[in-house]
Amino acid sequence: MPKMNEAVLKKTVARCKERGIVIPTFAQMAEPDRIPDSIKKKLKPVGLWDIDPVNLFRITWKNDVKTGLFGEVNAVEIPRELTGVDARIIGIVGKFFPTGAHKVGAAFGCLAPRLVTGEFDPTAQKAVWPSTGNYCRGGAFDCAVLACTPVAILPEEMSQERFDWLKSIGAEVIATPGCESNVKEIYDACWDIKKNRKDCVIFNQFEEFGNPTWHYHVTAPALLEVFERVKGKRGRLAGYVSATGSAGTIGAGDRLKKDHPHAKIAAVEALQCPTLLLNGFGGHRIEGIGDKHIPWVHNVRNTDLVVAVDDEDPMRLLRLFNEPAGRKALKREGLKDAFLDSAPLLGISSLCNTIAAVKMAKHYELGKDDVIMTVFTDSAEMYGSRVGELAQAQGAYTETQALVDLERRLRGAGRDNLRELGYWDRKALHNLKYFTWVEQQGRTSDELRELWDPEFWDRTFAQVREYDKLITEFNERTGLLKETAGSKR
């Protein structure tokens, strides 16, 4: 744990008291039943995306948009009629977080520990969020609540919706050259800020352990809760599928393996940028994943399977799930309205995860009692401009094309472009971190060796208990919970 900076901490406490900010604990985000009734009462009239401090308590998988409070984990099962495999494929849904994506949780996991230790001063410093999309949006949301300036760094070729929202929230936006996989350019921008701007603190999701820690303690319990809900008498948690990106979400798999040691973890990337599969490189269109390097926070030792997905496949499914002709074709295939209504909950990377889950099911020959869990990071709402671009490039979408895309891109997903990892395969991928992190980003060889030790990850994830203790103490210093409880009486 870092040392406490009491001088900064006093200023942060004052800022939070002034703005009515109560900080949720990791435990409350995993189990909203722990949230005080006084906070729940304040939540009801507040919109899900409103820049309101109470919305920090909506950083959870359990938001109930009908009541404005909490319920079961939001999840969608992809029907077997679509996938063509016997195994069940179920994803938990990120749309119902503030900002419409679960990355707001990863951003919180990086920010909150620095707030409650005095490492970050929201009254004097700007928070820098290096990202390929949703992470900087989550960080910008957290900053807007704190009334401090976010600096969002993301590739210039990301969807227009992301840039529009960031500007609307008052973020300083730095657009770096290239597309989704041009992460070195993002790191270069970070180094420039470190050298030239003393008023900034960088929250780099690719190396901040708060990122996978949040997923270990919040996303993994949500996945396990859904599995327990659906498994029946003979259900088996056979696998967990996660596109890599910053390697935060795949960190939930570390927790899943504690409870289900035989579950396989699949790391997913774009075929056009096959870093894990082939030590390869390239550009691609699956926003949020695959970045020509191994993130520092990826516990590669727990990865069993690497799956590469052609970026054309999720782009085709984006049209299938969101254009009228696609909906008609799916209805002709026997899909129920309930699923058709939920299909837009899957954005591009969510569709990529779905395709990868089908490939995993075929690779391991999984049966009807096997369940593959995944994460539907964000929704099609973030990609309306992409649908328009595809229509302009490819022409009008027809029912015939929709059926072709269904058969070829989803049901036809096969065992190609994947690799099952043995011990030394994992070690080789782990060693690739050296070239980014030791040679370029200032890490040491000893730190890299430490990441191979399973006990390192256990110690790292266990720190959340101390974080929650510090958050509780911080809230006590603001006195806001006592005030809201008192006003309720």
TORLUM-202140 format. One record per residue (C-alpha): residue in one letter; x negated, y, z. Coordinates in steps of 0.02 Angstrom, whole numbers, padded with zeros to 5 digits, always signed. Example, Ala and Ser with C-alpha at 12.3 -4.5 7.8 and 13.67 -1.06 7.14 Angstrom:
<pts>
A-00615-00225+00390 S-00684-00053+00357 
</pts>
This chain:
<pts>
M+00000+00000+00000 P-00062+00177-00037 K-00102+00300+00101 M+00035+00421+00151 N+00016+00603+00098 E+00114+00688+00235 A+00099+00864+00162 V+00178+00812-00003 L+00302+00699+00085 K+00371+00846+00184 K+00403+00942+00024 T+00486+00792-00058 V+00599+00765+00093 A+00650+00948+00084 R+00685+00935-00103 C+00793+00782-00080 K+00887+00858+00065 E+00919+01016-00036 R+00986+00917-00184 G+01080+00786-00084 I+00971+00642-00143 V+00981+00478-00049 I+00862+00347-00120 P+00928+00169-00137 T+00824+00023-00078 F+00778-00121-00193 A+00890-00231-00086 Q+01039-00117-00116 M+01011-00121-00304 A+01009-00310-00300 E+01158-00320-00181 P+01269-00165-00191 D+01372-00233-00048 R+01232-00163+00061 I+01268+00015+00002 P+01351+00122+00138 D+01536+00155+00117 S+01504+00342+00122 I+01399+00326-00036 K+01528+00217-00123 K+01661+00348-00087 K+01555+00480-00175 L+01526+00368-00325 K+01706+00347-00381 P+01733+00517-00464 V+01558+00522-00543 G+01534+00467-00723 L+01411+00327-00759 W+01290+00439-00856 D+01315+00597-00753 I+01157+00681-00689 D+01211+00661-00509 P+01099+00597-00367 V+01229+00470-00313 N+01206+00381-00480 L+01039+00316-00418 F+01149+00188-00329 R+01213+00131-00498 I+01041+00063-00543 T+01109-00113-00531 W+01174-00253-00643 K+01339-00252-00548 N+01424-00091-00602 D+01610-00109-00627 V+01659+00026-00751 K+01844-00002-00717 T+01836+00038-00531 G+01682+00148-00529 L+01608+00035-00397 F+01533-00139-00403 G+01581-00317-00445 E+01502-00470-00523 V+01347-00459-00630 N+01394-00401-00805 A+01357-00543-00926 V+01403-00606-01099 E+01394-00785-01162 I+01357-00809-01347 P+01483-00940-01407 R+01418-01105-01471 E+01520-01074-01629 L+01397-00934-01666 T+01233-01010-01611 G+01257-01186-01680 V+01167-01262-01529 D+01236-01360-01382 A+01143-01263-01249 R+01232-01115-01171 I+01152-00945-01203 I+01201-00808-01080 G+01133-00632-01061 I+01155-00503-00926 V+01209-00333-00993 G+01109-00172-00982 K+01236-00052-01057 F+01320-00019-00891 F+01168+00062-00810 P+01151+00251-00809 T+01075+00296-00980 G+01149+00136-01052 A+00993+00030-01028 H+00915-00067-00885 K+00748+00022-00906 V+00810+00155-00785 G+00780+00021-00653 A+00601-00010-00708 A+00569+00178-00703 F+00641+00185-00528 G+00529+00041-00476 C+00377+00143-00528 L+00436+00310-00459 A+00515+00270-00291 P+00358+00202-00204 R+00262+00360-00252 L+00402+00472-00191 V+00413+00395-00019 T+00223+00391+00007 G+00191+00568-00054 E+00092+00511-00207 F+00205+00613-00321 D+00262+00791-00286 P+00426+00828-00378 T+00414+01012-00326 A+00249+01041-00418 Q+00212+00898-00536 K+00284+00830-00698 A+00315+00644-00721 V+00247+00569-00883 W+00338+00418-00953 P+00243+00325-01092 S+00370+00221-01185 T+00434+00146-01345 G+00610+00202-01305 N+00720+00164-01156 Y+00590+00176-01017 C+00560+00360-01047 R+00748+00387-01050 G+00762+00303-00881 G+00618+00405-00811 A+00693+00565-00881 F+00858+00524-00795 D+00771+00497-00628 C+00677+00661-00649 A+00834+00759-00693 V+00912+00700-00531 L+00757+00761-00437 A+00751+00927-00533 C+00575+00895-00594 T+00516+00899-00775 P+00498+00733-00866 V+00371+00714-01006 A+00427+00578-01127 I+00299+00500-01243 L+00367+00387-01380 P+00332+00345-01563 E+00402+00465-01691 E+00492+00325-01786 M+00607+00277-01642 S+00795+00299-01664 Q+00862+00477-01673 E+00983+00442-01530 R+00836+00428-01410 F+00761+00595-01460 D+00929+00684-01455 W+00967+00622-01279 L+00794+00665-01212 K+00808+00843-01276 S+00983+00860-01204 I+00920+00816-01032 G+00779+00944-01037 A+00632+00827-01062 E+00469+00880-01140 V+00451+00760-01286 I+00286+00705-01363 A+00312+00605-01522 T+00160+00500-01564 P+00116+00434-01738 G+00188+00270-01798 C+00323+00148-01749 E+00368+00027-01612 S+00201-00062-01607 N+00089+00093-01607 V+00055+00092-01420 K-00128+00141-01427 E-00072+00310-01492 I+00037+00325-01336 Y-00112+00283-01226 D-00216+00413-01318 A-00084+00544-01278 C-00092+00490-01095 W-00282+00511-01091 D-00262+00684-01166 I-00141+00730-01027 K-00257+00659-00893 K-00401+00765-00957 N-00308+00927-00989 R-00154+00939-00878 K-00177+00934-00691 D+00009+00955-00657 C+00057+00783-00723 V+00069+00608-00649 I+00077+00464-00773 F+00194+00319-00739 N+00130+00193-00866 Q+00254+00050-00871 F+00125-00063-00956 E+00014-00062-00802 E+00128-00007-00658 F+00171-00156-00549 G+00330-00069-00493 N+00399-00118-00663 P+00396-00310-00646 T+00425-00292-00458 W+00594-00212-00490 H+00640-00352-00609 Y+00578-00486-00488 H+00689-00420-00349 V+00839-00352-00447 T+00850-00433-00619 A+00804-00609-00565 P+00938-00619-00429 A+01065-00559-00557 L+01013-00696-00678 L+01022-00826-00539 E+01193-00765-00484 V+01263-00785-00660 F+01185-00957-00678 E+01264-01015-00514 R+01430-00945-00575 V+01430-01044-00738 K+01327-01201-00708 G+01466-01319-00652 K+01421-01491-00584 R+01278-01534-00702 G+01212-01368-00765 R+01023-01345-00774 L+00929-01181-00790 A+00824-01236-00938 G+00747-01073-00992 Y+00729-00885-00983 V+00699-00783-01140 S+00629-00608-01137 A+00552-00497-01269 T+00386-00436-01200 G+00377-00248-01229 S+00300-00182-01068 A+00315-00358-00989 G+00423-00294-00848 T+00582-00389-00889 I+00489-00553-00915 G+00429-00533-00735 A+00601-00592-00680 G+00545-00763-00742 D+00416-00772-00602 R+00559-00771-00477 L+00663-00894-00578 K+00521-01020-00575 K+00518-01011-00385 D+00695-01080-00379 H+00690-01182-00540 P+00510-01239-00569 H+00554-01336-00727 A+00632-01186-00816 K+00533-01130-00967 I+00490-00947-00995 A+00484-00885-01174 A+00396-00724-01221 V+00469-00648-01378 E+00388-00532-01504 A+00415-00476-01683 L+00346-00588-01819 Q+00280-00431-01903 C+00170-00397-01750 P+00122-00574-01689 T+00000-00527-01550 L+00041-00674-01437 L+00071-00797-01578 L-00079-00760-01689 N-00180-00620-01606 G-00100-00521-01744 F-00047-00342-01774 G+00073-00239-01878 G+00226-00129-01875 H+00406-00184-01848 R+00584-00123-01817 I+00636-00211-01655 E+00634-00061-01540 G+00570-00098-01365 I+00459-00249-01397 G+00291-00307-01466 D+00149-00185-01449 K-00015-00255-01518 H-00084-00290-01344 I-00051-00389-01186 P+00021-00276-01051 W-00078-00271-00889 V+00077-00321-00790 H+00116-00478-00893 N+00085-00632-00785 V+00038-00738-00936 R+00003-00888-00825 N+00191-00911-00806 T+00231-00903-00993 D+00273-01071-01073 L+00324-01025-01249 V+00288-00886-01374 V+00426-00852-01500 A+00410-00733-01647 V+00568-00665-01730 D+00573-00588-01903 D+00632-00410-01878 E+00752-00427-02026 D+00853-00554-01927 P+00915-00441-01784 M+00939-00297-01907 R+01056-00408-02009 L+01148-00464-01852 L+01166-00281-01801 R+01274-00258-01955 L+01363-00424-01930 F+01415-00379-01752 N+01458-00196-01783 E+01533-00172-01957 P+01716-00210-01998 A+01671-00341-02128 G+01564-00431-02003 R+01702-00431-01874 K+01825-00502-02002 A+01703-00639-02049 L+01675-00687-01868 K+01861-00692-01836 R+01880-00810-01984 E+01749-00920-01901 G+01862-00936-01749 L+01779-00809-01634 K+01898-00739-01505 D+01936-00553-01485 A+01857-00556-01311 F+01688-00595-01386 L+01711-00481-01535 D+01746-00338-01416 S+01588-00376-01318 A+01475-00400-01470 P+01426-00214-01478 L+01349-00235-01304 L+01198-00310-01393 G+01069-00189-01464 I+00927-00238-01579 S+00812-00315-01448 S+00962-00404-01370 L+00998-00485-01538 C+00814-00530-01550 N+00825-00617-01380 T+00979-00711-01440 I+00889-00775-01594 A+00739-00826-01489 A+00854-00920-01369 V+00922-01021-01516 K+00744-01061-01569 M+00701-01114-01391 A+00855-01226-01382 K+00805-01313-01543 H+00622-01329-01494 Y+00661-01416-01329 E+00815-01507-01398 L+00922-01437-01259 G+01095-01508-01229 K+01265-01454-01169 D+01215-01452-00985 D+01067-01337-01017 V+01081-01150-00990 I+00964-01020-01065 M+00969-00851-00979 T+00914-00690-01062 V+00935-00501-01049 F+01037-00388-01162 T+00932-00235-01131 D+01040-00103-01215 S+01188-00092-01332 A+01223-00050-01514 E+01271+00124-01453 M+01086+00168-01460 Y+01072+00118-01643 G+01216+00198-01736 S+01092+00290-01847 R+01007+00125-01888 V+01171+00049-01947 G+01195+00199-02060 E+01018+00183-02128 L+01045-00002-02165 A+01207+00035-02256 Q+01120+00166-02362 A+00974+00051-02402 Q+01071-00112-02429 G+01241-00054-02486 A+01414-00092-02419 Y+01427-00240-02301 T+01544-00379-02360 E+01621-00530-02277 T+01520-00642-02392 Q+01358-00560-02338 A+01413-00572-02157 L+01436-00761-02172 V+01267-00777-02258 D+01184-00679-02117 L+01270-00785-01985 E+01212-00948-02064 R+01036-00892-02107 R+00990-00771-01968 L+01071-00851-01814 R+01131-01028-01843 G+00985-01055-01960 A+00852-00998-01836 G+00726-01140-01826 R+00570-01201-01740 D+00454-01100-01850 N+00345-00959-01784 L+00334-01020-01605 R+00197-01093-01498 E+00207-01194-01338 L+00068-01142-01220 G-00049-01255-01124 Y-00160-01197-00982 W-00303-01139-01093 D-00183-01057-01216 R-00118-00952-01072 K-00294-00912-01014 A-00342-00857-01190 L-00195-00736-01197 H-00239-00673-01023 N-00417-00639-01081 L-00352-00531-01224 K-00310-00401-01092 Y-00495-00365-01080 F-00504-00274-01246 T-00364-00152-01206 W-00377-00130-01020 V-00561-00149-00977 E-00639-00079-01134 Q-00512+00061-01165 Q-00409+00097-01010 G-00534+00097-00867 R-00491-00067-00780 T-00629-00184-00718 S-00671-00364-00755 D-00645-00408-00572 E-00470-00336-00577 L-00434-00439-00732 R-00494-00599-00648 E-00383-00559-00498 L-00229-00557-00612 W-00257-00741-00651 D-00232-00788-00468 P-00049-00835-00428 E-00072-00769-00251 F-00103-00595-00322 W+00072-00592-00394 D+00150-00660-00235 R+00065-00521-00135 T+00116-00390-00261 F+00299-00439-00265 A+00305-00455-00075 Q+00264-00269-00058 V+00446-00227-00092 R+00487-00260+00090 E+00370-00119+00139 Y+00441-00007+00002 D+00617-00033+00068 K+00559+00007+00244 L+00479+00170+00182 I+00635+00214+00082 T+00743+00189+00237 E+00627+00298+00340 F+00627+00431+00204 N+00817+00436+00202 E+00819+00452+00390 R+00706+00605+00377 T+00826+00691+00257 G+00972+00654+00374 L+01091+00643+00226 L+01163+00472+00266 K+01212+00531+00440 E+01292+00686+00365 T+01397+00587+00240 A+01447+00461+00373 G+01495+00603+00488 S+01598+00691+00355 K+01690+00528+00322 R+01743+00517+00503 
</pts>
